[in-house]
Amino acid sequence: HYMSADLVISTSPKTEKEAKEQLPMLRSVAVRTLSNLPIATAQLMTIDQFAAELNKAFDETYEHEGREKPFSEVMIGKLIIE
């Protein structure tokens, strides 16, 4: 099975540079989160549910690391599941 997602990060001009610097970590968290979804579950999820799962994963990651998130939310720009 194959999944491709384009994520849109909502940030302020003040924290944009910091968010860009953290893109490799953000990709890693996104891949880990989406890879753990069983295909049957993923096929039934809405875009809002995917975004909620990702936002939850990012919130938990930043909380665990004791850092403030440099963005307000992650949205799904495109999602393909085959």
Distance bins in CASP14 RR format, pairs under 12 A and 6 or more apart:
PFRMAT RR
TARGET T0000
AUTHOR 0000-0000-0000
RMODE 2
METHOD distances of the structure
MODEL  1
1 34 0 0 0 0 0 1 0 0 0 0 0
1 35 0 0 0 0 0 1 0 0 0 0 0
1 37 0 0 0 0 0 1 0 0 0 0 0
1 38 0 0 0 0 1 0 0 0 0 0 0
1 39 1 0 1 0 0 0 0 0 0 0 0
1 40 0 0 0 0 0 1 0 0 0 0 0
1 41 0 0 0 0 0 1 0 0 0 0 0
1 42 0 0 0 0 1 0 0 0 0 0 0
1 43 0 0 0 0 1 0 0 0 0 0 0
1 80 0 0 0 0 0 1 0 0 0 0 0
1 81 1 0 0 1 0 0 0 0 0 0 0
1 82 1 0 0 1 0 0 0 0 0 0 0
2 34 0 0 0 0 0 1 0 0 0 0 0
2 35 0 0 0 0 0 1 0 0 0 0 0
2 39 0 0 0 0 1 0 0 0 0 0 0
2 42 0 0 0 0 0 1 0 0 0 0 0
2 79 0 0 0 0 0 1 0 0 0 0 0
2 80 1 0 0 1 0 0 0 0 0 0 0
2 81 1 0 0 1 0 0 0 0 0 0 0
2 82 1 0 1 0 0 0 0 0 0 0 0
3 30 0 0 0 0 0 1 0 0 0 0 0
3 31 0 0 0 0 1 0 0 0 0 0 0
3 33 0 0 0 0 0 1 0 0 0 0 0
3 34 1 0 1 0 0 0 0 0 0 0 0
3 35 0 0 0 0 1 0 0 0 0 0 0
3 36 0 0 0 0 0 1 0 0 0 0 0
3 37 0 0 0 0 1 0 0 0 0 0 0
3 38 0 0 0 0 0 1 0 0 0 0 0
3 39 0 0 0 0 1 0 0 0 0 0 0
3 41 0 0 0 0 0 1 0 0 0 0 0
3 42 1 0 0 1 0 0 0 0 0 0 0
3 43 0 0 0 0 1 0 0 0 0 0 0
3 45 0 0 0 0 0 1 0 0 0 0 0
3 50 0 0 0 0 1 0 0 0 0 0 0
3 76 0 0 0 0 0 1 0 0 0 0 0
3 78 0 0 0 0 0 1 0 0 0 0 0
3 79 1 0 0 1 0 0 0 0 0 0 0
3 80 1 0 0 1 0 0 0 0 0 0 0
3 81 1 0 1 0 0 0 0 0 0 0 0
3 82 1 0 0 1 0 0 0 0 0 0 0
4 30 0 0 0 0 0 1 0 0 0 0 0
4 31 0 0 0 0 0 1 0 0 0 0 0
4 34 0 0 0 0 1 0 0 0 0 0 0
4 42 0 0 0 0 0 1 0 0 0 0 0
4 76 0 0 0 0 0 1 0 0 0 0 0
4 77 0 0 0 0 0 1 0 0 0 0 0
4 78 1 0 0 1 0 0 0 0 0 0 0
4 79 1 0 0 1 0 0 0 0 0 0 0
4 80 1 0 1 0 0 0 0 0 0 0 0
4 81 0 0 0 0 1 0 0 0 0 0 0
4 82 0 0 0 0 1 0 0 0 0 0 0
5 26 0 0 0 0 0 1 0 0 0 0 0
5 27 0 0 0 0 0 1 0 0 0 0 0
5 30 1 0 0 1 0 0 0 0 0 0 0
5 31 0 0 0 0 1 0 0 0 0 0 0
5 33 0 0 0 0 0 1 0 0 0 0 0
5 34 1 0 0 1 0 0 0 0 0 0 0
5 35 0 0 0 0 0 1 0 0 0 0 0
5 37 0 0 0 0 0 1 0 0 0 0 0
5 42 0 0 0 0 0 1 0 0 0 0 0
5 45 0 0 0 0 0 1 0 0 0 0 0
5 47 0 0 0 0 1 0 0 0 0 0 0
5 50 1 0 0 1 0 0 0 0 0 0 0
5 51 0 0 0 0 1 0 0 0 0 0 0
5 53 0 0 0 0 0 1 0 0 0 0 0
5 54 0 0 0 0 1 0 0 0 0 0 0
5 74 0 0 0 0 1 0 0 0 0 0 0
5 75 0 0 0 0 0 1 0 0 0 0 0
5 76 1 0 0 1 0 0 0 0 0 0 0
5 77 1 0 0 1 0 0 0 0 0 0 0
5 78 1 0 0 1 0 0 0 0 0 0 0
5 79 1 0 1 0 0 0 0 0 0 0 0
5 80 1 0 0 1 0 0 0 0 0 0 0
5 81 0 0 0 0 1 0 0 0 0 0 0
6 27 0 0 0 0 0 1 0 0 0 0 0
6 30 0 0 0 0 0 1 0 0 0 0 0
6 47 0 0 0 0 0 1 0 0 0 0 0
6 50 0 0 0 0 0 1 0 0 0 0 0
6 74 0 0 0 0 0 1 0 0 0 0 0
6 75 0 0 0 0 1 0 0 0 0 0 0
6 76 1 0 0 1 0 0 0 0 0 0 0
6 77 1 0 1 0 0 0 0 0 0 0 0
6 78 1 0 1 0 0 0 0 0 0 0 0
6 79 1 0 0 1 0 0 0 0 0 0 0
6 80 0 0 0 0 1 0 0 0 0 0 0
7 19 0 0 0 0 0 1 0 0 0 0 0
7 23 0 0 0 0 1 0 0 0 0 0 0
7 26 1 0 0 1 0 0 0 0 0 0 0
7 27 0 0 0 0 1 0 0 0 0 0 0
7 29 0 0 0 0 0 1 0 0 0 0 0
7 30 1 0 0 1 0 0 0 0 0 0 0
7 31 0 0 0 0 0 1 0 0 0 0 0
7 33 0 0 0 0 0 1 0 0 0 0 0
7 34 0 0 0 0 1 0 0 0 0 0 0
7 47 0 0 0 0 0 1 0 0 0 0 0
7 50 0 0 0 0 1 0 0 0 0 0 0
7 51 0 0 0 0 1 0 0 0 0 0 0
7 53 0 0 0 0 0 1 0 0 0 0 0
7 54 1 0 0 1 0 0 0 0 0 0 0
7 55 0 0 0 0 0 1 0 0 0 0 0
7 57 0 0 0 0 0 1 0 0 0 0 0
7 58 0 0 0 0 0 1 0 0 0 0 0
7 71 0 0 0 0 0 1 0 0 0 0 0
7 73 0 0 0 0 0 1 0 0 0 0 0
7 74 1 0 1 0 0 0 0 0 0 0 0
7 75 1 0 0 1 0 0 0 0 0 0 0
7 76 1 0 0 1 0 0 0 0 0 0 0
7 77 1 0 0 1 0 0 0 0 0 0 0
7 78 0 0 0 0 1 0 0 0 0 0 0
7 79 0 0 0 0 1 0 0 0 0 0 0
8 19 0 0 0 0 0 1 0 0 0 0 0
8 26 0 0 0 0 0 1 0 0 0 0 0
8 30 0 0 0 0 0 1 0 0 0 0 0
8 47 0 0 0 0 0 1 0 0 0 0 0
8 51 0 0 0 0 1 0 0 0 0 0 0
8 54 0 0 0 0 0 1 0 0 0 0 0
8 55 0 0 0 0 0 1 0 0 0 0 0
8 71 0 0 0 0 1 0 0 0 0 0 0
8 72 0 0 0 0 0 1 0 0 0 0 0
8 73 0 0 0 0 1 0 0 0 0 0 0
8 74 1 0 0 1 0 0 0 0 0 0 0
8 75 1 0 1 0 0 0 0 0 0 0 0
8 76 1 0 0 1 0 0 0 0 0 0 0
8 77 1 0 1 0 0 0 0 0 0 0 0
8 78 0 0 0 0 1 0 0 0 0 0 0
8 79 0 0 0 0 0 1 0 0 0 0 0
9 15 0 0 0 0 1 0 0 0 0 0 0
9 16 0 0 0 0 1 0 0 0 0 0 0
9 18 0 0 0 0 0 1 0 0 0 0 0
9 19 1 0 1 0 0 0 0 0 0 0 0
9 20 0 0 0 0 1 0 0 0 0 0 0
9 22 0 0 0 0 1 0 0 0 0 0 0
9 23 0 0 0 0 1 0 0 0 0 0 0
9 25 0 0 0 0 0 1 0 0 0 0 0
9 26 1 0 0 1 0 0 0 0 0 0 0
9 27 0 0 0 0 0 1 0 0 0 0 0
9 29 0 0 0 0 0 1 0 0 0 0 0
9 30 0 0 0 0 0 1 0 0 0 0 0
9 51 0 0 0 0 0 1 0 0 0 0 0
9 54 0 0 0 0 0 1 0 0 0 0 0
9 55 0 0 0 0 0 1 0 0 0 0 0
9 58 0 0 0 0 1 0 0 0 0 0 0
9 69 0 0 0 0 1 0 0 0 0 0 0
9 70 0 0 0 0 1 0 0 0 0 0 0
9 71 1 0 1 0 0 0 0 0 0 0 0
9 72 0 0 0 0 1 0 0 0 0 0 0
9 73 0 0 0 0 1 0 0 0 0 0 0
9 74 1 0 1 0 0 0 0 0 0 0 0
9 75 0 0 0 0 1 0 0 0 0 0 0
9 76 0 0 0 0 0 1 0 0 0 0 0
9 77 0 0 0 0 0 1 0 0 0 0 0
10 16 0 0 0 0 0 1 0 0 0 0 0
10 19 0 0 0 0 1 0 0 0 0 0 0
10 51 0 0 0 0 0 1 0 0 0 0 0
10 55 0 0 0 0 0 1 0 0 0 0 0
10 58 0 0 0 0 0 1 0 0 0 0 0
10 69 0 0 0 0 0 1 0 0 0 0 0
10 70 0 0 0 0 0 1 0 0 0 0 0
10 71 1 0 1 0 0 0 0 0 0 0 0
10 72 1 0 1 0 0 0 0 0 0 0 0
10 73 1 0 1 0 0 0 0 0 0 0 0
10 74 1 0 0 1 0 0 0 0 0 0 0
10 75 1 0 0 1 0 0 0 0 0 0 0
10 76 0 0 0 0 0 1 0 0 0 0 0
10 77 0 0 0 0 0 1 0 0 0 0 0
11 17 0 0 0 0 1 0 0 0 0 0 0
11 18 0 0 0 0 1 0 0 0 0 0 0
11 19 1 0 1 0 0 0 0 0 0 0 0
11 20 0 0 0 0 1 0 0 0 0 0 0
11 21 0 0 0 0 0 1 0 0 0 0 0
11 22 0 0 0 0 0 1 0 0 0 0 0
11 23 0 0 0 0 0 1 0 0 0 0 0
11 26 0 0 0 0 0 1 0 0 0 0 0
11 68 0 0 0 0 0 1 0 0 0 0 0
11 69 0 0 0 0 1 0 0 0 0 0 0
11 70 1 0 0 1 0 0 0 0 0 0 0
11 71 1 0 1 0 0 0 0 0 0 0 0
11 72 1 0 0 1 0 0 0 0 0 0 0
11 73 0 0 0 0 1 0 0 0 0 0 0
11 74 0 0 0 0 0 1 0 0 0 0 0
11 75 0 0 0 0 0 1 0 0 0 0 0
12 18 0 0 0 0 0 1 0 0 0 0 0
12 19 0 0 0 0 1 0 0 0 0 0 0
12 69 0 0 0 0 0 1 0 0 0 0 0
12 70 0 0 0 0 1 0 0 0 0 0 0
12 71 0 0 0 0 1 0 0 0 0 0 0
12 72 1 0 0 1 0 0 0 0 0 0 0
12 73 0 0 0 0 0 1 0 0 0 0 0
13 19 0 0 0 0 0 1 0 0 0 0 0
13 20 0 0 0 0 0 1 0 0 0 0 0
13 70 0 0 0 0 0 1 0 0 0 0 0
13 71 0 0 0 0 0 1 0 0 0 0 0
14 68 0 0 0 0 0 1 0 0 0 0 0
14 70 0 0 0 0 1 0 0 0 0 0 0
14 71 0 0 0 0 0 1 0 0 0 0 0
14 72 0 0 0 0 0 1 0 0 0 0 0
15 21 0 0 0 0 0 1 0 0 0 0 0
15 22 0 0 0 0 1 0 0 0 0 0 0
15 67 0 0 0 0 0 1 0 0 0 0 0
15 68 0 0 0 0 1 0 0 0 0 0 0
15 69 0 0 0 0 1 0 0 0 0 0 0
15 70 1 1 0 0 0 0 0 0 0 0 0
15 71 1 0 0 1 0 0 0 0 0 0 0
15 72 0 0 0 0 1 0 0 0 0 0 0
16 22 0 0 0 0 0 1 0 0 0 0 0
16 23 0 0 0 0 0 1 0 0 0 0 0
16 70 1 0 0 1 0 0 0 0 0 0 0
16 71 0 0 0 0 1 0 0 0 0 0 0
16 72 0 0 0 0 0 1 0 0 0 0 0
17 23 0 0 0 0 0 1 0 0 0 0 0
17 70 0 0 0 0 1 0 0 0 0 0 0
17 71 0 0 0 0 0 1 0 0 0 0 0
18 25 0 0 0 0 0 1 0 0 0 0 0
18 26 0 0 0 0 0 1 0 0 0 0 0
18 62 0 0 0 0 0 1 0 0 0 0 0
18 67 0 0 0 0 1 0 0 0 0 0 0
18 68 0 0 0 0 1 0 0 0 0 0 0
18 69 0 0 0 0 1 0 0 0 0 0 0
18 70 1 1 0 0 0 0 0 0 0 0 0
18 71 0 0 0 0 1 0 0 0 0 0 0
19 25 0 0 0 0 0 1 0 0 0 0 0
19 26 1 0 0 1 0 0 0 0 0 0 0
19 58 0 0 0 0 0 1 0 0 0 0 0
19 62 0 0 0 0 0 1 0 0 0 0 0
19 67 0 0 0 0 0 1 0 0 0 0 0
19 68 0 0 0 0 0 1 0 0 0 0 0
19 69 0 0 0 0 1 0 0 0 0 0 0
19 70 1 0 1 0 0 0 0 0 0 0 0
19 71 1 0 1 0 0 0 0 0 0 0 0
19 72 0 0 0 0 0 1 0 0 0 0 0
19 73 0 0 0 0 0 1 0 0 0 0 0
19 74 0 0 0 0 0 1 0 0 0 0 0
20 26 0 0 0 0 1 0 0 0 0 0 0
20 70 0 0 0 0 1 0 0 0 0 0 0
20 71 0 0 0 0 0 1 0 0 0 0 0
21 70 0 0 0 0 1 0 0 0 0 0 0
21 71 0 0 0 0 0 1 0 0 0 0 0
22 28 0 0 0 0 0 1 0 0 0 0 0
22 29 0 0 0 0 1 0 0 0 0 0 0
22 30 0 0 0 0 0 1 0 0 0 0 0
22 58 0 0 0 0 1 0 0 0 0 0 0
22 61 0 0 0 0 0 1 0 0 0 0 0
22 62 0 0 0 0 1 0 0 0 0 0 0
22 65 0 0 0 0 0 1 0 0 0 0 0
22 67 0 0 0 0 1 0 0 0 0 0 0
22 68 0 0 0 0 0 1 0 0 0 0 0
22 69 0 0 0 0 1 0 0 0 0 0 0
22 70 1 0 0 1 0 0 0 0 0 0 0
22 71 0 0 0 0 1 0 0 0 0 0 0
22 74 0 0 0 0 0 1 0 0 0 0 0
23 29 0 0 0 0 0 1 0 0 0 0 0
23 30 0 0 0 0 0 1 0 0 0 0 0
23 70 0 0 0 0 0 1 0 0 0 0 0
23 71 0 0 0 0 0 1 0 0 0 0 0
23 74 0 0 0 0 0 1 0 0 0 0 0
24 30 0 0 0 0 0 1 0 0 0 0 0
24 31 0 0 0 0 0 1 0 0 0 0 0
25 31 0 0 0 0 0 1 0 0 0 0 0
25 32 0 0 0 0 0 1 0 0 0 0 0
25 57 0 0 0 0 0 1 0 0 0 0 0
25 58 0 0 0 0 1 0 0 0 0 0 0
25 61 1 0 0 1 0 0 0 0 0 0 0
25 62 0 0 0 0 1 0 0 0 0 0 0
25 64 0 0 0 0 0 1 0 0 0 0 0
25 65 0 0 0 0 1 0 0 0 0 0 0
25 67 0 0 0 0 0 1 0 0 0 0 0
25 69 0 0 0 0 0 1 0 0 0 0 0
25 70 0 0 0 0 0 1 0 0 0 0 0
26 32 0 0 0 0 0 1 0 0 0 0 0
26 33 0 0 0 0 0 1 0 0 0 0 0
26 54 0 0 0 0 1 0 0 0 0 0 0
26 55 0 0 0 0 0 1 0 0 0 0 0
26 57 0 0 0 0 1 0 0 0 0 0 0
26 58 1 0 0 1 0 0 0 0 0 0 0
26 61 0 0 0 0 1 0 0 0 0 0 0
26 62 0 0 0 0 0 1 0 0 0 0 0
26 69 0 0 0 0 1 0 0 0 0 0 0
26 70 0 0 0 0 1 0 0 0 0 0 0
26 71 0 0 0 0 1 0 0 0 0 0 0
26 74 1 0 0 1 0 0 0 0 0 0 0
27 33 0 0 0 0 0 1 0 0 0 0 0
27 34 0 0 0 0 0 1 0 0 0 0 0
27 35 0 0 0 0 0 1 0 0 0 0 0
27 54 0 0 0 0 0 1 0 0 0 0 0
27 58 0 0 0 0 0 1 0 0 0 0 0
27 74 0 0 0 0 0 1 0 0 0 0 0
28 34 0 0 0 0 0 1 0 0 0 0 0
28 35 0 0 0 0 0 1 0 0 0 0 0
28 57 0 0 0 0 0 1 0 0 0 0 0
28 58 0 0 0 0 0 1 0 0 0 0 0
28 61 0 0 0 0 1 0 0 0 0 0 0
29 35 0 0 0 0 0 1 0 0 0 0 0
29 36 0 0 0 0 0 1 0 0 0 0 0
29 53 0 0 0 0 0 1 0 0 0 0 0
29 54 1 0 0 1 0 0 0 0 0 0 0
29 55 0 0 0 0 0 1 0 0 0 0 0
29 56 0 0 0 0 0 1 0 0 0 0 0
29 57 1 0 1 0 0 0 0 0 0 0 0
29 58 1 0 1 0 0 0 0 0 0 0 0
29 59 0 0 0 0 0 1 0 0 0 0 0
29 60 0 0 0 0 1 0 0 0 0 0 0
29 61 1 0 1 0 0 0 0 0 0 0 0
29 62 0 0 0 0 1 0 0 0 0 0 0
29 64 0 0 0 0 0 1 0 0 0 0 0
29 65 0 0 0 0 0 1 0 0 0 0 0
29 69 0 0 0 0 0 1 0 0 0 0 0
29 74 0 0 0 0 1 0 0 0 0 0 0
30 36 0 0 0 0 0 1 0 0 0 0 0
30 37 0 0 0 0 0 1 0 0 0 0 0
30 50 0 0 0 0 1 0 0 0 0 0 0
30 51 0 0 0 0 0 1 0 0 0 0 0
30 53 0 0 0 0 1 0 0 0 0 0 0
30 54 1 0 1 0 0 0 0 0 0 0 0
30 55 0 0 0 0 0 1 0 0 0 0 0
30 56 0 0 0 0 0 1 0 0 0 0 0
30 57 1 0 0 1 0 0 0 0 0 0 0
30 58 0 0 0 0 1 0 0 0 0 0 0
30 61 0 0 0 0 0 1 0 0 0 0 0
30 74 1 0 0 1 0 0 0 0 0 0 0
30 76 0 0 0 0 0 1 0 0 0 0 0
30 79 0 0 0 0 0 1 0 0 0 0 0
31 37 0 0 0 0 0 1 0 0 0 0 0
31 54 0 0 0 0 0 1 0 0 0 0 0
31 57 0 0 0 0 0 1 0 0 0 0 0
32 53 0 0 0 0 0 1 0 0 0 0 0
32 54 0 0 0 0 0 1 0 0 0 0 0
32 57 1 0 0 1 0 0 0 0 0 0 0
32 58 0 0 0 0 0 1 0 0 0 0 0
32 60 0 0 0 0 0 1 0 0 0 0 0
32 61 0 0 0 0 1 0 0 0 0 0 0
33 42 0 0 0 0 0 1 0 0 0 0 0
33 50 0 0 0 0 1 0 0 0 0 0 0
33 51 0 0 0 0 0 1 0 0 0 0 0
33 52 0 0 0 0 0 1 0 0 0 0 0
33 53 1 0 1 0 0 0 0 0 0 0 0
33 54 1 0 1 0 0 0 0 0 0 0 0
33 55 0 0 0 0 1 0 0 0 0 0 0
33 56 0 0 0 0 1 0 0 0 0 0 0
33 57 1 0 1 0 0 0 0 0 0 0 0
33 58 0 0 0 0 1 0 0 0 0 0 0
33 59 0 0 0 0 0 1 0 0 0 0 0
33 60 0 0 0 0 1 0 0 0 0 0 0
33 61 0 0 0 0 1 0 0 0 0 0 0
33 74 0 0 0 0 0 1 0 0 0 0 0
34 41 0 0 0 0 0 1 0 0 0 0 0
34 42 1 0 0 1 0 0 0 0 0 0 0
34 45 0 0 0 0 0 1 0 0 0 0 0
34 49 0 0 0 0 0 1 0 0 0 0 0
34 50 1 0 0 1 0 0 0 0 0 0 0
34 51 0 0 0 0 0 1 0 0 0 0 0
34 53 1 0 0 1 0 0 0 0 0 0 0
34 54 1 0 0 1 0 0 0 0 0 0 0
34 57 0 0 0 0 1 0 0 0 0 0 0
34 74 0 0 0 0 0 1 0 0 0 0 0
34 76 0 0 0 0 0 1 0 0 0 0 0
34 79 0 0 0 0 1 0 0 0 0 0 0
34 80 0 0 0 0 0 1 0 0 0 0 0
34 81 0 0 0 0 1 0 0 0 0 0 0
35 42 0 0 0 0 1 0 0 0 0 0 0
35 53 0 0 0 0 0 1 0 0 0 0 0
35 57 0 0 0 0 0 1 0 0 0 0 0
36 42 0 0 0 0 1 0 0 0 0 0 0
36 53 0 0 0 0 1 0 0 0 0 0 0
36 54 0 0 0 0 0 1 0 0 0 0 0
36 57 0 0 0 0 1 0 0 0 0 0 0
37 43 0 0 0 0 1 0 0 0 0 0 0
37 44 0 0 0 0 0 1 0 0 0 0 0
37 45 1 0 0 1 0 0 0 0 0 0 0
37 49 0 0 0 0 1 0 0 0 0 0 0
37 50 0 0 0 0 1 0 0 0 0 0 0
37 53 1 0 0 1 0 0 0 0 0 0 0
37 54 0 0 0 0 0 1 0 0 0 0 0
37 57 0 0 0 0 0 1 0 0 0 0 0
37 79 0 0 0 0 0 1 0 0 0 0 0
37 81 0 0 0 0 1 0 0 0 0 0 0
38 44 0 0 0 0 1 0 0 0 0 0 0
38 45 0 0 0 0 0 1 0 0 0 0 0
38 81 0 0 0 0 0 1 0 0 0 0 0
39 45 0 0 0 0 0 1 0 0 0 0 0
39 81 1 0 0 1 0 0 0 0 0 0 0
39 82 0 0 0 0 1 0 0 0 0 0 0
40 81 0 0 0 0 0 1 0 0 0 0 0
41 49 0 0 0 0 1 0 0 0 0 0 0
41 50 0 0 0 0 0 1 0 0 0 0 0
41 53 0 0 0 0 0 1 0 0 0 0 0
41 81 0 0 0 0 0 1 0 0 0 0 0
42 49 0 0 0 0 1 0 0 0 0 0 0
42 50 0 0 0 0 1 0 0 0 0 0 0
42 53 0 0 0 0 1 0 0 0 0 0 0
42 79 0 0 0 0 1 0 0 0 0 0 0
42 80 0 0 0 0 0 1 0 0 0 0 0
42 81 1 0 1 0 0 0 0 0 0 0 0
42 82 0 0 0 0 0 1 0 0 0 0 0
43 49 0 0 0 0 0 1 0 0 0 0 0
43 50 0 0 0 0 0 1 0 0 0 0 0
43 79 0 0 0 0 0 1 0 0 0 0 0
43 80 0 0 0 0 0 1 0 0 0 0 0
43 81 1 0 0 1 0 0 0 0 0 0 0
43 82 0 0 0 0 0 1 0 0 0 0 0
44 50 0 0 0 0 0 1 0 0 0 0 0
44 81 0 0 0 0 0 1 0 0 0 0 0
45 51 0 0 0 0 1 0 0 0 0 0 0
45 52 0 0 0 0 1 0 0 0 0 0 0
45 53 1 0 0 1 0 0 0 0 0 0 0
45 54 0 0 0 0 0 1 0 0 0 0 0
45 76 0 0 0 0 0 1 0 0 0 0 0
45 79 0 0 0 0 1 0 0 0 0 0 0
45 81 0 0 0 0 1 0 0 0 0 0 0
46 52 0 0 0 0 1 0 0 0 0 0 0
46 53 0 0 0 0 0 1 0 0 0 0 0
46 76 0 0 0 0 1 0 0 0 0 0 0
46 79 0 0 0 0 1 0 0 0 0 0 0
47 53 0 0 0 0 0 1 0 0 0 0 0
47 54 0 0 0 0 0 1 0 0 0 0 0
47 74 0 0 0 0 0 1 0 0 0 0 0
47 75 0 0 0 0 1 0 0 0 0 0 0
47 76 1 0 1 0 0 0 0 0 0 0 0
47 77 0 0 0 0 1 0 0 0 0 0 0
47 78 0 0 0 0 1 0 0 0 0 0 0
47 79 1 0 0 1 0 0 0 0 0 0 0
47 80 0 0 0 0 0 1 0 0 0 0 0
47 81 0 0 0 0 0 1 0 0 0 0 0
48 54 0 0 0 0 0 1 0 0 0 0 0
48 55 0 0 0 0 0 1 0 0 0 0 0
48 73 0 0 0 0 0 1 0 0 0 0 0
48 74 0 0 0 0 0 1 0 0 0 0 0
48 75 0 0 0 0 1 0 0 0 0 0 0
48 76 0 0 0 0 1 0 0 0 0 0 0
48 79 0 0 0 0 0 1 0 0 0 0 0
49 55 0 0 0 0 0 1 0 0 0 0 0
49 56 0 0 0 0 0 1 0 0 0 0 0
49 76 0 0 0 0 1 0 0 0 0 0 0
49 79 0 0 0 0 0 1 0 0 0 0 0
50 56 0 0 0 0 0 1 0 0 0 0 0
50 57 0 0 0 0 0 1 0 0 0 0 0
50 74 0 0 0 0 1 0 0 0 0 0 0
50 75 0 0 0 0 1 0 0 0 0 0 0
50 76 1 0 1 0 0 0 0 0 0 0 0
50 77 0 0 0 0 0 1 0 0 0 0 0
50 78 0 0 0 0 0 1 0 0 0 0 0
50 79 1 0 0 1 0 0 0 0 0 0 0
50 80 0 0 0 0 0 1 0 0 0 0 0
50 81 0 0 0 0 1 0 0 0 0 0 0
51 57 0 0 0 0 0 1 0 0 0 0 0
51 58 0 0 0 0 0 1 0 0 0 0 0
51 73 1 0 0 1 0 0 0 0 0 0 0
51 74 1 0 0 1 0 0 0 0 0 0 0
51 75 1 0 1 0 0 0 0 0 0 0 0
51 76 1 0 1 0 0 0 0 0 0 0 0
51 77 0 0 0 0 1 0 0 0 0 0 0
51 79 0 0 0 0 1 0 0 0 0 0 0
52 58 0 0 0 0 0 1 0 0 0 0 0
52 59 0 0 0 0 0 1 0 0 0 0 0
52 73 0 0 0 0 1 0 0 0 0 0 0
52 74 0 0 0 0 1 0 0 0 0 0 0
52 75 0 0 0 0 0 1 0 0 0 0 0
52 76 0 0 0 0 0 1 0 0 0 0 0
53 59 0 0 0 0 0 1 0 0 0 0 0
53 60 0 0 0 0 0 1 0 0 0 0 0
53 74 0 0 0 0 1 0 0 0 0 0 0
53 76 0 0 0 0 0 1 0 0 0 0 0
53 79 0 0 0 0 0 1 0 0 0 0 0
54 60 0 0 0 0 0 1 0 0 0 0 0
54 61 0 0 0 0 0 1 0 0 0 0 0
54 71 0 0 0 0 0 1 0 0 0 0 0
54 73 0 0 0 0 1 0 0 0 0 0 0
54 74 1 0 1 0 0 0 0 0 0 0 0
54 75 0 0 0 0 1 0 0 0 0 0 0
54 76 1 0 0 1 0 0 0 0 0 0 0
54 77 0 0 0 0 0 1 0 0 0 0 0
54 79 0 0 0 0 0 1 0 0 0 0 0
55 61 0 0 0 0 0 1 0 0 0 0 0
55 62 0 0 0 0 0 1 0 0 0 0 0
55 69 0 0 0 0 1 0 0 0 0 0 0
55 71 0 0 0 0 1 0 0 0 0 0 0
55 72 0 0 0 0 1 0 0 0 0 0 0
55 73 1 0 1 0 0 0 0 0 0 0 0
55 74 1 0 1 0 0 0 0 0 0 0 0
55 75 0 0 0 0 1 0 0 0 0 0 0
55 76 0 0 0 0 0 1 0 0 0 0 0
56 62 0 0 0 0 0 1 0 0 0 0 0
56 63 0 0 0 0 0 1 0 0 0 0 0
56 73 0 0 0 0 0 1 0 0 0 0 0
56 74 0 0 0 0 0 1 0 0 0 0 0
57 63 0 0 0 0 0 1 0 0 0 0 0
57 64 0 0 0 0 0 1 0 0 0 0 0
57 69 0 0 0 0 0 1 0 0 0 0 0
57 74 0 0 0 0 1 0 0 0 0 0 0
58 64 0 0 0 0 0 1 0 0 0 0 0
58 65 0 0 0 0 0 1 0 0 0 0 0
58 67 0 0 0 0 0 1 0 0 0 0 0
58 68 0 0 0 0 0 1 0 0 0 0 0
58 69 1 0 0 1 0 0 0 0 0 0 0
58 70 0 0 0 0 0 1 0 0 0 0 0
58 71 0 0 0 0 1 0 0 0 0 0 0
58 72 0 0 0 0 0 1 0 0 0 0 0
58 73 0 0 0 0 1 0 0 0 0 0 0
58 74 1 0 0 1 0 0 0 0 0 0 0
58 75 0 0 0 0 0 1 0 0 0 0 0
59 65 0 0 0 0 0 1 0 0 0 0 0
59 66 0 0 0 0 0 1 0 0 0 0 0
59 67 0 0 0 0 0 1 0 0 0 0 0
59 68 0 0 0 0 0 1 0 0 0 0 0
59 69 1 0 0 1 0 0 0 0 0 0 0
59 71 0 0 0 0 0 1 0 0 0 0 0
59 72 0 0 0 0 0 1 0 0 0 0 0
59 73 0 0 0 0 1 0 0 0 0 0 0
59 74 0 0 0 0 0 1 0 0 0 0 0
60 66 0 0 0 0 0 1 0 0 0 0 0
60 69 0 0 0 0 0 1 0 0 0 0 0
61 67 0 0 0 0 1 0 0 0 0 0 0
61 68 0 0 0 0 0 1 0 0 0 0 0
61 69 0 0 0 0 1 0 0 0 0 0 0
61 74 0 0 0 0 0 1 0 0 0 0 0
62 68 1 0 0 1 0 0 0 0 0 0 0
62 69 1 0 1 0 0 0 0 0 0 0 0
62 70 0 0 0 0 1 0 0 0 0 0 0
62 71 0 0 0 0 1 0 0 0 0 0 0
62 74 0 0 0 0 0 1 0 0 0 0 0
63 69 0 0 0 0 1 0 0 0 0 0 0
END
